[in-house]
Amino acid sequence: MDPRAEEGAPMPTGSRCLSAPFDGGEIPVYAYRPARADGRDVALLFPGMRRNAAGLRDKAIALCEATGLVVYAPLLDAQRFPRWRYQHGGVARDGALRPPEEWTAPLLQGLVDWTWRQCAPYRPRLRLFGHSAGGQLLSRVCAYAPLDGVERYVVSNPSSHVLPLHDESPPYGFAGIGDAAALRAYLGARLTLYLGGNDTGGANLARGGAARQGANRLERGRHAYQLARRVARELGMTLNWRLIEASGVGHSSREMLAAPACRLALGLEARAL
């Protein structure tokens, strides 16, 4: 595994495995830089429940070659980051709210800062893209502890969302956490709900409190968006979220990354090399 790159020395082209400081130690980060990258567009990728960070990086290579996007996929292993620390962002465990210093978001801020150092001297547009379990993680981070230096959160096919409701408990809402300003900040975040138009199956679908959001991932994503529109309207503010669907795609990170809609979800629609 390669050591961390020095500032001002961009990563060589092709696939690499780097090392980033994380949670008192280091973790592998699987990266890809296309030859024609200009340093303007970068994404951190967060995989699903199997935590196949290298695989998610590989699935993004065609997108990278087509758009010049540079990607970094950190491996947050299931041993150190079980469901409550990964999918639920460390915010709640067994129905009990955890103290903010135990949340996963501060660790992700360290990864964001590390990524910026890798990109020096460029000042890229940095997106966070999470699929399935990784999308659930980003939903919690965006809602409860948004990060500095992030252009957009792309939440792809998650089993559950944080709803903009004060009568729904974390990790599904804002009961007992945050205030009116936090809710407004969430509705004003640059968040994309990126859904597979055929993601209607039940395999590994979150149950419990998540079941109140809908019968499947597509239904839950649409519900979260429509609810956010309604709440924003009631608050007299403009919703800053996007809802984008990949037509004909089910619960597949490969197909979600390959779909033409992915460029729109990531804000790369004008990029073609």
C-alpha positions in Angstrom: 0.0 0.0 0.0 1.4 3.4 -1.0 2.0 6.0 1.6 0.1 9.2 1.6 1.0 11.6 -1.2 2.8 14.8 -0.3 1.0 18.1 -0.8 1.6 19.5 -4.3 2.4 16.0 -5.7 -0.9 14.8 -7.3 -1.5 11.1 -7.4 -0.1 9.3 -10.5 -2.7 8.1 -13.1 -4.4 4.8 -12.9 -5.4 2.7 -9.8 -3.7 3.1 -6.5 -4.1 2.0 -2.9 -3.2 4.8 -0.6 -3.2 5.1 3.2 -5.1 7.7 5.2 -5.0 8.5 8.9 -8.3 7.5 10.5 -9.7 6.7 13.9 -6.3 6.7 15.6 -4.7 4.5 12.9 -4.8 4.2 9.2 -7.1 2.8 6.6 -6.7 1.9 2.9 -8.2 4.2 0.3 -8.6 2.9 -3.2 -8.1 5.6 -5.7 -8.3 6.2 -9.5 -7.0 9.1 -11.5 -7.7 9.1 -15.2 -4.8 10.4 -17.4 -6.8 13.4 -18.6 -7.9 14.5 -15.1 -7.6 18.3 -14.7 -8.0 18.3 -10.9 -11.4 20.1 -11.0 -13.7 17.2 -10.0 -13.2 14.7 -7.2 -15.5 12.2 -5.4 -15.2 10.2 -2.2 -17.0 6.9 -2.7 -18.7 4.9 0.2 -19.7 1.3 -0.6 -22.6 -0.8 0.5 -22.9 -3.3 3.4 -20.2 -5.5 2.1 -17.7 -2.6 2.3 -16.1 -3.4 -1.1 -14.3 -0.1 -1.5 -11.9 -1.5 -4.1 -14.8 -2.8 -6.1 -16.7 0.4 -6.0 -13.6 2.3 -7.2 -13.3 -0.1 -10.1 -17.0 0.3 -11.1 -16.4 4.1 -11.3 -13.4 3.8 -13.7 -15.5 4.2 -16.9 -17.2 7.3 -15.5 -13.8 8.7 -14.5 -12.4 8.2 -18.0 -15.4 9.8 -19.6 -15.5 12.9 -17.3 -12.0 13.3 -15.8 -13.4 12.6 -12.3 -10.8 11.5 -9.7 -12.2 9.1 -7.1 -11.1 7.9 -3.6 -12.9 5.0 -1.9 -12.0 4.6 1.8 -12.5 1.2 3.4 -14.5 1.5 6.7 -14.5 -2.2 7.7 -17.5 -3.8 9.3 -15.5 -4.9 12.4 -14.8 -1.3 13.5 -17.8 0.2 11.8 -20.8 -2.1 12.4 -24.3 -1.0 11.3 -24.8 1.7 14.0 -21.5 3.4 13.2 -21.7 3.0 9.4 -25.3 3.0 8.1 -26.5 5.0 11.1 -23.5 7.3 11.3 -22.8 6.6 15.0 -25.7 8.8 15.9 -28.0 6.3 17.6 -27.5 2.7 18.9 -30.3 0.4 20.0 -32.7 3.4 19.9 -30.5 5.5 22.2 -28.9 8.8 21.0 -25.1 8.8 21.2 -22.9 11.8 22.2 -21.7 13.8 19.2 -18.1 12.9 19.9 -18.9 9.3 19.1 -20.5 10.1 15.7 -18.8 9.0 12.6 -19.0 12.4 10.9 -15.8 13.8 12.6 -13.8 10.9 11.3 -15.2 11.6 7.8 -14.2 15.2 8.1 -10.6 14.0 8.6 -11.0 12.0 5.3 -12.3 15.1 3.5 -9.4 17.1 4.8 -7.0 14.3 3.7 -8.5 14.3 0.3 -8.0 18.0 -0.1 -4.4 17.6 0.7 -4.1 14.9 -1.9 -5.5 17.3 -4.5 -3.2 20.2 -3.7 -2.5 22.6 -5.4 -5.9 22.2 -7.0 -9.1 23.3 -5.4 -11.6 20.7 -6.7 -15.3 20.3 -6.4 -15.6 17.5 -3.9 -18.6 15.2 -3.9 -19.4 12.4 -1.5 -21.2 9.5 -3.2 -22.6 6.6 -1.1 -24.4 3.6 -2.4 -26.9 1.5 -0.3 -25.4 1.3 3.2 -22.9 4.1 2.2 -25.9 6.2 1.2 -27.5 5.7 4.6 -24.2 6.9 6.1 -24.2 10.1 4.0 -27.8 10.7 4.8 -27.0 10.9 8.5 -23.8 13.0 8.0 -25.7 15.5 5.8 -28.6 15.8 8.3 -26.8 15.8 11.6 -23.2 16.9 11.1 -22.5 18.3 7.7 -18.9 18.5 6.6 -16.7 21.4 5.5 -15.3 21.4 2.0 -18.1 19.2 0.4 -19.8 20.4 -2.8 -22.6 17.8 -2.8 -23.8 14.7 -1.1 -25.1 12.0 -3.5 -27.2 9.4 -1.6 -27.7 6.4 -3.9 -30.3 3.7 -3.2 -30.3 3.7 0.6 -32.6 1.5 2.7 -33.5 4.5 4.8 -33.3 8.3 5.0 -33.2 11.0 7.6 -36.6 12.6 7.3 -37.0 16.3 8.1 -39.4 15.7 11.0 -39.1 16.6 14.7 -41.4 13.8 15.8 -39.3 11.0 14.3 -36.3 9.8 16.4 -32.7 9.4 15.1 -31.4 7.9 13.0 -34.7 8.5 11.0 -35.5 12.1 12.1 -34.8 15.0 14.3 -36.6 14.3 17.6 -34.4 15.3 20.5 -31.6 16.4 18.2 -30.9 19.8 16.6 -33.3 22.7 16.3 -35.2 24.6 13.7 -32.0 26.0 12.3 -30.6 22.4 11.9 -33.7 21.3 10.0 -33.5 24.4 7.7 -29.8 23.6 7.1 -30.7 20.1 6.1 -33.3 21.2 3.6 -30.9 23.7 2.2 -28.1 21.2 1.8 -26.8 20.3 -1.7 -28.2 16.8 -1.5 -29.0 14.5 -4.4 -31.3 11.5 -3.8 -30.2 9.2 -6.7 -32.6 6.3 -7.1 -32.7 3.3 -9.3 -36.0 3.3 -11.1 -36.3 -0.5 -10.7 -34.9 -0.7 -7.1 -38.1 -2.3 -5.7 -36.8 -5.5 -4.3 -36.6 -6.5 -0.7 -33.1 -8.1 -0.3 -31.2 -6.6 2.6 -33.9 -3.9 3.0 -33.7 -2.2 6.4 -36.7 -2.9 8.6 -37.8 -1.5 12.0 -38.3 2.3 11.9 -37.1 2.3 8.2 -40.3 0.4 7.2 -42.4 3.5 7.9 -40.7 5.3 5.0 -42.1 2.9 2.3 -42.2 -0.6 1.0 -38.9 -0.5 -0.9 -35.9 1.7 -1.6 -37.4 3.6 -4.6 -40.6 4.3 -2.6 -38.7 5.4 0.4 -36.5 7.8 -1.6 -39.5 9.4 -3.3 -41.3 9.7 0.0 -38.3 11.4 1.6 -38.1 13.9 -1.3 -41.8 14.7 -1.4 -41.8 15.1 2.4 -38.9 17.5 2.2 -40.7 19.5 -0.4 -43.7 19.8 1.8 -41.7 20.8 4.9 -39.7 23.3 3.0 -42.9 24.9 1.7 -44.3 25.1 5.2 -41.2 26.8 6.4 -41.3 29.3 3.5 -37.9 28.2 2.1 -36.6 26.7 -1.1 -35.6 23.0 -1.0 -32.1 22.6 -2.3 -32.3 18.9 -2.8 -32.4 17.0 -6.2 -34.3 13.8 -7.0 -32.7 11.9 -9.9 -33.7 8.5 -11.1 -31.8 6.1 -13.2 -34.3 4.5 -15.5 -34.4 0.7 -15.6 -31.7 0.3 -12.9 -32.2 -1.8 -9.8 -30.1 -2.2 -6.7 -26.7 -2.2 -8.4 -23.9 0.2 -7.7 -22.3 -0.8 -11.1 -25.3 0.2 -13.0 -26.0 3.3 -11.0 -22.4 4.5 -11.8 -22.8 3.6 -15.4 -26.2 5.2 -16.0 -26.3 8.5 -17.9 -28.2 10.0 -14.9 -25.1 9.5 -12.7 -23.4 12.5 -14.3 -26.4 14.7 -13.5 -26.5 13.3 -9.9 -22.8 14.2 -9.4 -23.0 17.5 -11.2 -20.9 16.3 -14.1 -23.4 16.6 -16.9 -21.4 19.2 -18.8 -18.1 17.2 -18.5 -17.0 15.2 -21.5 -13.4 14.6 -22.5 
